[in-house]
Amino acid sequence: MHVMNIIPAYNLACPIDKLELVKKENYYQCTNGHCFDIAKQGYVNLLPVQHKKSKNPGDSKAMVQARTRFLNAGFYLPIAEQLSKIVLHQLGNTATESRCVFDAGCGEGYYLQQIINAAQYIDNNTQFSFVAMDISKPAIINASKRSKQVSWIVGTNSQPPFMPETVDLIFCVFGFPSYNGFKKILKAGGELILVEPGAKHLQELREIIYTEAAQEKSENKSDANTEYLLIDTQTLTYEINLNNNSQIQDLLTMTPHLFRASSEGKACIENMDSLSLTTDIIFRVFKYNPVSNYP
């Protein structure tokens, strides 16, 4: 069986004028002369200042470090394994010469690393390009340590820096999908995979940190427009057991719950040494089916 043939990104676009970016020795450049240096860690920053809504958008260094520790401990490995199976099933449905896989909102790169590990022995002659992007610079710096086979990018999902219609598959894990941004870069018939929390996800934690009896119900963001055809839905529910306060604090720190939790809830968490939690995940697979613009 052949080892998977992974190639660098070949379809990046200048975030300023949308022209094709060509990789030089240690930078990318478009024909208008805009240059983007490749950092010593291996990533490239394609987030112009005019596309930022704040000075340091996305997850902080503390959030990234907490998530790295939590994920590396294996608590969400079943999620990564099910996602890998879904991605590999979609990639196995092709015999094309090259396929671009885009991790939109990759965080510190855990899920993509698991997918590449699972995909190493795909038995076909296709060349694969794995591109991973996050708006958080600390996240990408951390992620770039995981693999030299991935093209790591700082950027935004609302304006993903790809040439039009050059991406075959996009997946977004607990992220913020931009359906308009994605449809500019997806090929017709390309897939979008969304991994989102179900209604019971981390309900035990939410009961502790929110004072409202209704807490904060998980919202499904998968209300994709009609150009995205839902072709598969899968669920995953299991229990995880956190056995020390550091793991509990890491989970709280790595999620948006950190900013929404009540002061009473945070104080309660500080004194807990163990916590059993429900993990409730929904996987949705969409096929991009662009419609004609009738007058």
N, C-alpha and C positions, 0 to 999 in steps of 0.2 A: 504494500500500500504506500502511496506517495505521501510525503510530508506536504502540508498545505503551502502553497506558493503565495507569500505575502509581499506586496510591493508598496512603496511610499505613495502618498496621495498624489494624484495626477490631475485633479480637477478643481483645485482651489482658485478662488477669485479674489481680486483686490477688493477690500471692503469699502474703498473710497469711490472707485469708478467702475467696479464690476468686471474689469478686464481680467483675462487669464493671468494667474501668477506662475512664473517659471522659477524653479528652484536653482539657485546658483550654489556656490561652495558652502556658504554659511548664511544665506539670506534668500528671501523670495522677492521677485521684482515683476511688476507689470510693464507693459510697453510705454506707459506714460511716465515711468521712472519712479513710481512709489516703491519704496524698499521696506521690507519687514525682516528684521534680524532673527535668526534662529538662536535662541538662548543657549547657554552652555548646558542646561539640563535637557535640551532637545525639543522644546516647544517653540511655537511662534505666536506672537500676540497680534491677532487680527481684529482687535476691538478698538477702533478709533475713539478718541476722547468725545467726539460728538455723538457717539452711540451709547455713551455711559449715562446712566441716570443718577449716579453718585460717584464719588471719588474712588471707592473700593467696592464695586458691586459684587453680589454673590456671597457665598459662605466665607466666614472669617477663618483665620489660621487655626483658632481654637476649635471651631466646628469641624474643620477638615481633620484635625488630629484626633478628635473624639470619634469621628466616623471611621477613620482608618483603624483605630484600635478595636472598635466594636465589630466591624466587618471582618477584620483579620482573625477575630476570635471564632468566626464561623456561624454566628447566630442567624445570618441571612443566607447561608450557603444553599439551603433548599430553594430559595427564590432565584438565586443565580443559576442553579442547575436546571430549573424548569424553564427559565428564560433561554438558557443555552440550547435546550432541546427545541424550543420554538424557532429560534433564529436558525439553527442548523437545518431544521426541516424546510424552512423557506429557502435557504441558500442551496439546499440539495435539489431544488426544483428547477435548476438552470444548467445549461451547458454553454453559457456565453463565455467569451474570452476573458472578460474582467468584470469584477463586481465591487462596488464601493459600499461599505457598511459604515454608517454614521451613528455614533453614540452621542445623542443630543442632550447635554447636561450630564456629563460623565462623572461629575464629582471627582473623587480621588482614584477612579479607574478600576475599582474592584470588579464590577460586573463584566466589563469588557475583557479583563484579564481572564476571568473564568470562561467566557465564551471562546477566546482564542485557545486556551488550554484544551477545551473540549473539541475544538475544530481542527487541531493540528494534523489529523490524519484523514481529512476529507479526500476521498478518492476521485478526483477529477482534474482536468487540466486548466481549470479556471484560476486566474490571478485575482487575489483579494487585496483590496486596500481598506485598512481600518483607520477611520478618522474619528477622534474623540474631542469634544469641545465642551468647555464650561465657561461661564462668565466670571468665575472666581479664579483669580490668578494664583492664590495659595493652593486651590484644589488642583490646578493643572501642574504646578510645580511638584506637588506630591505624586500626582498620577504619572508624570513622566519618568518616575523612578521604577515603575512597574514593568515597562516593556519598551524596547527600542524598535519594535516592529510596528508601533502605532504612530500615526501622525497626530500629535497633541496640539490643540489650538485653544487660545483664549478668544472667545467670541460670544455672540448672542444668537439665540434661536430665532428671534424675530427677523434677523438679517443674516442667515447663515452664509459664510463666505465660500460658496461653491458656484461653479459654472452651472447654468440652467440645465435641468433634466439630465444630471450626471450621477445621481445617487440612486442605488438600487434598493437599499433597506435602511430605515431609520428606526432606532429604538430609543425610548425615553423612560427612564426608571425614576419614579417619584419626582419627576421634573415638571417643567412648565412648557408643554408643547405649543408650538406656534404653527397652526394649520396653514396660515397664509405663507409664512416663511418656508415651511416644508414643501408646499406644492410648487414653489418656484424651482426647487432643486431635485425633486423626485422625478424619476422616469415614469412615464405612463405604465401602469401595471406594477409599479414598485410598492413595497410594503412599509407600513408604519406600525410598530409594536409599542403599545403603551402598557406600563406596569404601574398600577395605582393601588392605594390602600382601599380595602373593603370597609364596610360599615363597622365591623368589630375590631379593626386593626388597632392594637395597643389600647383596647378599651379600659383595661385595668389601670394603666398609667393615666389616661384621661380622666377617670373617675377620681383620681387622687389630686391632680393638679388643677382641675377646673372646679370652681365653686358652683357653677350652674348645674342643675340636676341633668339637664339635657346634654351637658358638656358641649363638645364641639363635634358635630357629626361629620364624618368623612364625606367629602363631596367628590363625586366622580367627575373628572374633567373631560371625559371621553365623549363630549358632545360634538364630535367632528362633523363638518358640513357634508353635504350630499356627495361631494367629490371623493369622499373616503368611504369605501364600502366595507362594512364590518364582515369579516369572513371567518373569524374564530374568537371564542371567548373561553378562557380557562380560569379556574380559581385554585387557590392554595391556602389551606388553613392548618396551622400547627401551633404548638405551644413552645415557648422558650423560657428558660429559667435563668435569671440573673442571680448570681450567688455572692456578690459583694457590692458595696456602695459605689465603687469606681465604675463598674459596668452600668449601674443604674444612672449615674451622673453622665456617663458618656452617651447613653441613649437619649437622655433629655437634651444634652448639649448639641447633639448632631441634628436635631429636628427643629422645625419652626415652633414646636410646643414651648421651647425655652423662652421665647419672647411673649407668649400668650398666657403662660401659666400664672396662677395667682401666687401672691407672696406666701400665703398659707400653704399652698400646694408645694412650692419649692422647699419650704421649711420642713415639711413632712418627708419629702424625698431625701433630704440631707441626713435623716436619721434611720433610713431603711438599709438593711443588710441583704435582703433577698426580695425578689419580685418575680412572680410567674405572669407571663403575658401571652395574649392571643395574637398570633400573626395571621392576618387575613388579607390576602392579595388577589387582585383581579388582573388578568393578562388579556389584552384585547389586540387582535391583529386586524389591521385595515389594509385594503388594497386601494391604491390611488388610481382613480378612474376619472381623469379630467373630462369635463363636459364642454361641448362646443358653445360658443357665445352667440346665441341666436339674437337677431335684432328684435 
